[in-house]
Amino acid sequence: MTELLIVGSTGLVGRSALRRALADPRVTRVVAPTRRPLPQPMPPKLENPIVDFEELPTDAAWWEVDAVVCTLGTTLKQAGSRGAFRRVDFDYVLAAAESAQRHGALAFALTSAGSADARSRNFYLRTKGEVEDALRRLGYLSLTIVRPSLIAGDRGGHGGPRPMERLSLRLAHTMRAIIPARYRPVSADAIAAALIEAAVTAPSGVRTIESDALGAKPTPGA
């Protein structure tokens, strides 16, 4: 049985991950820290600490979980600057990983991005690659990195409008037959399913799930 921390539970993938975790009988406790309270009423096994991600309470008892699912992420437009973007997608992610590990967490599952690479010339992909590398250096017994391409799903007003994302999804749907599998849109629910399964089963070592493998067996990655 697993006690699970979900960081980023109000985003598109995070909301799906939270629903799945609460419905999963293998998960006995879910901790979902957020800036504002989650909708009421809350299930008995859900704990919802209200936090400021700029000043995370690193000694709080709720960090004591078995595994972490991290779906934190923003866009350059929403963040307003490269520095603010990196603060969310690198600093917040790493701070959560370090705090949970210090309190005994053994598994970590992250939503990254397709083509993430610390050597990329693209700032977004470089930041994603750098946080992947930083997490590898922490030495979690189980680390799963999920790299979706375009994420399909109803944001429901969360995270603000993303016109280019909507356009890209429409084009991808129209041209699906000729787009390589690894670049096709994947559902937020498929990503969430992979994250929850990785957190609960905690496979040993570092594993990377590329976009075209979501829903299939993940492949090892160093």
Protein Blocks (a to p, Z undefined) as FASTA:
>chain_A
ZZdddehilbmklmmmmmmmmmpmkbmbdcdddfbdcdddddfklccddddfklccfkbf
klmcfbdcdfbdcdfklnopaklmmmmmmmmmmmmmmmmmmnopabdcddddehiafkbf
blklmmmmmmmmmmmmnopabdcddddfbdeddekhpgpaafklmmmmmmmmmmmmmgcf
klpccdfklmmmmmmmmmmnopghjddddfklgoiacdddZZ
